[in-house]
Amino acid sequence: MGLESDTSENTHALPAKSANLVQRAALKKADAITRVEKPWTIEQSEELYRIKGWGEPYYSINALGHVTVSPKGDRGGSLDLYELIEALRRRNLGLPLVIRFSDILEDRIERLNACFARAIARYNYGGVYRGVFPVKCNQHRHLVEDLVRFGAPHQFGLEAGSKPELMIALAALTTPGALLICNGYKDREYVETAILASRLGKTSIIVIEQVEEVQMVIDASRKLGIEPVVGVRAKLSTKGSGRWGCSTGDRAKFGLTIPEMMAAVEKLSEAGLLNCLQLLHFHIGSQISSISVIKDAIREASQIYVELLKLGANMKYLDVGGGLAVDYDGSKSKYHASKNYNMQNYANDIVAEVKEACEERSMPVPTLISESGRAIASHQSVLVFDVLGVSDVSTGTPPEVTEKEHLILRNLYETYQSIALLNYQEAYHDAIQFKEEAISLFNFGYLSLPERAKAERLYWACCAKIREILRLQNYVPDELEDLERTMASIYYVNLSVFQSAPDSWAIDQLFPIMPVHRLDEEPTERATLADLTCDSDGKIDQFIDLQATKPVLEVHPLKPDKPYYLAMFLGGAYQEIMGNLHNLFGDTNAVHIKLTPTGYQIEHVVKGDTMTQVMNYVEYDPEDLIESMRQQTEQALQDKRITIEESQLLLQNYERGLTGYTYLSS
Ligand SMILES: *Cc1c(COP(=O)(O)O)cnc(C)c1O
């Protein structure tokens, strides 16, 4: 029990007179709070939605109360997100909509390379940094192409984790000298393709992740007469943390244990290919929140690297994998949705640790590789969606109750009227008890349906009045903690969580979500979000808070005939690709926006799935569907169950529906 709830309980035990004084003082305070209430400011919105924490330097709020985007970070130029959405809608691009800012992608790549360049200069490191982007993080063609183009000055490469990704990477990566890291499960075809790629001038490196792959590489090399560049992935003993922490340790899916690595070295040596072994790779998991975990891993890997050199391998590269985290809640902490370090700390620690390990043994330092996906791709995309409707408990003025009405209704009404600062906790328990009694009475036939409706309305009116007091005094006793949640409205959003935020559904990942406009207005409603799918899991009821989650999001009351836009941020990694066809809502519309000196330019529009495409995925032929509908209306016409006008309207809507966007148009 906190101090405050202790004091509030004590007040009940005070003698009447002083209790009265306390009550008056408290009421005065509450009164004062209401009176001096200042207009809501955008600074309050900034704080509430924590946009500075997770959004800087790309997202902020402007004087109009709209979210603005500064795609080039600190380098100038910004866009009003609300205006942009309106402009895109005028171009007939329906919501939900993914907006990708290619300038942000460029900025992320620049930053990562700049951080490593600074660290290399600072520690006087004798090697270079050659980053790669893991394609699995976001495989969309325009994004991968942009990435290769923006990364070219830094010889930024790609990482493939599967055969299809290798196909993409081979075609997309044209930068001379950039690395093509080949990870994942491999078959003969994968290995041969990766080796042959060197004939096209690519620096492809085959990373051995499973014991069987050693022989595969040896065979392919003999068959093709080409000496490949080979790496090994180590299973470190350092454990990652957080929900992706299982990529490491003895039970990890990928990587060689130290005895397996020794066997691989021997096998390559026997085959005369030890000089091909040039890279050590590890990946301890994604979203590593704590820098100390990263340091431990680097230290262990550096030692393995040096030892491989000592064993006669021709080591040149150390690949530290992914893991560079994103601060989703803006708390700069080691909470799983955050990170307690920045990109520069990350680069510094890698460079310093590797240098130290190599210097101690007088060994040459490696070219450093990182496979940062999340840290590069998350910020560039914003998912915008609109609210279609709301369902809330009726909290308006409660119905009058007369002397003649049922006792239970009179009790509830009295409770409602008595609620004040001093007795609200007691009143809350009374209200709950009376409501439960009312339901029992109804179940036994003593209360009519209109009476039960009245009882429920009175109950919610009590809750609303109590909530008002809680908000004013800015303090919530433990037992009332659930009140906001139970009273929360449900905002129905034009979205499929399964499609657009799969991690939010599957692993409770947190993403910052906030209104795009009206941020100069106080968000007086508390809501959870429910999506369009009829699945009860299709909801979002956890929102970022400071190193914690909150069950409701502060939102504005809807205005009739006015759209209300929400946006989910930092979803550019992993979310855009894992989406599925739950309830047959397909892919969303996407646009690529680039800043120009005078404004912005729409580089690409990628239309979301139409109903027809989605139907095709599950093997329905739209022609057959239409034909079936035509036959059924024809029969209904014959039977005079439908007019010719009605049948035409039905068929037209049906056909139009099949060619349209799967989401709702408003
Ligand atoms: C997923 C993955 C990455 C990307 O990790 P991030 O944390 O997104 O940077 C890098 N390397 C490998 C081997 C991976 O499996």
The ligand as an SDF file (V2000), in Angstrom:
LIG
                    3D

 15 15  0  0  0  0  0  0  0  0999 V2000
   17.0880  -11.5120  -37.7400 C   0  0  0  0  0  0  0  0  0  0  0  0
   18.5260  -11.4930  -37.9350 C   0  0  0  0  0  0  0  0  0  0  0  0
   19.2110  -10.2660  -37.9920 C   0  0  0  0  0  0  0  0  0  0  0  0
   18.5520   -8.9420  -37.7810 C   0  0  0  0  0  0  0  0  0  0  0  0
   18.4370   -8.6240  -36.4360 O   0  0  0  0  0  0  0  0  0  0  0  0
   17.9860   -7.1760  -35.9620 P   0  0  0  0  0  0  0  0  0  0  0  0
   17.9020   -7.3170  -34.5050 O   0  0  0  0  0  0  0  0  0  0  0  0
   16.6990   -6.8730  -36.6190 O   0  0  0  0  0  0  0  0  0  0  0  0
   19.0340   -6.2170  -36.3610 O   0  0  0  0  0  0  0  0  0  0  0  0
   20.5630  -10.3120  -38.2530 C   0  0  0  0  0  0  0  0  0  0  0  0
   21.2070  -11.4800  -38.4250 N   0  0  0  0  0  0  0  0  0  0  0  0
   20.5730  -12.6710  -38.3570 C   0  0  0  0  0  0  0  0  0  0  0  0
   21.3340  -13.9170  -38.5680 C   0  0  0  0  0  0  0  0  0  0  0  0
   19.2110  -12.7130  -38.1040 C   0  0  0  0  0  0  0  0  0  0  0  0
   18.6000  -13.8960  -38.0170 O   0  0  0  0  0  0  0  0  0  0  0  0
  1  2  1  0
  2  3  1  0
  2 14  2  0
  3  4  1  0
  3 10  2  0
  4  5  1  0
  5  6  1  0
  6  7  2  0
  6  8  1  0
  6  9  1  0
 10 11  1  0
 11 12  2  0
 12 13  1  0
 12 14  1  0
 14 15  1  0
M  END
$$$$
